[in-house]
């Protein structure tokens, strides 16, 4: 069985949170890039 000390549990939780934050950040960057591309495409159509 693995180490279940409070320090170990806290470290694992912090790593999991960091991974989640990283994934969410990447998703947000993709969404922002797509939104910028749509905005640019829409503004070029108006001209």
C-alpha positions as CSV (number, residue, x, y, z in Angstrom):
1,X,0.0,0.0,0.0
2,X,1.1,3.6,-0.6
3,X,2.1,6.2,1.9
4,X,-1.1,7.8,3.5
5,X,0.6,10.3,5.7
6,X,-1.0,13.8,5.8
7,X,2.0,15.3,4.0
8,X,1.7,12.7,1.2
9,X,-2.0,13.2,0.8
10,X,-1.6,17.0,0.7
11,X,1.2,16.7,-1.9
12,X,-0.9,14.4,-4.1
13,X,-3.9,16.8,-3.8
14,X,-1.7,19.7,-4.8
15,X,-0.3,17.8,-7.8
16,X,-3.8,16.9,-8.9
17,X,-5.0,20.6,-8.6
18,X,-1.9,21.8,-10.5
19,X,-2.7,19.3,-13.3
20,X,-6.3,20.4,-13.4
21,X,-5.4,24.1,-13.5
22,X,-2.9,23.4,-16.4
23,X,-5.6,21.6,-18.4
24,X,-8.1,24.4,-17.8
25,X,-5.5,27.0,-18.8
26,X,-4.8,25.1,-22.1
27,X,-8.6,24.9,-22.8
28,X,-9.0,28.6,-22.2
29,X,-6.1,29.4,-24.5
30,X,-7.6,27.4,-27.3
31,X,-11.0,29.0,-26.7
32,X,-9.4,32.5,-26.8
33,X,-7.5,31.7,-30.0
34,X,-10.7,30.4,-31.7
35,X,-12.7,33.5,-30.5
36,X,-10.0,35.8,-31.9
37,X,-10.0,33.9,-35.2
38,X,-13.8,34.3,-35.5
39,X,-13.6,37.9,-34.6
40,X,-10.9,38.5,-37.2
41,X,-12.9,36.6,-39.8
42,X,-16.1,38.5,-39.0
43,X,-14.4,41.9,-39.2
44,X,-12.8,41.1,-42.5
45,X,-16.2,40.1,-43.9
46,X,-17.7,43.5,-42.9
47,X,-15.1,45.4,-45.0
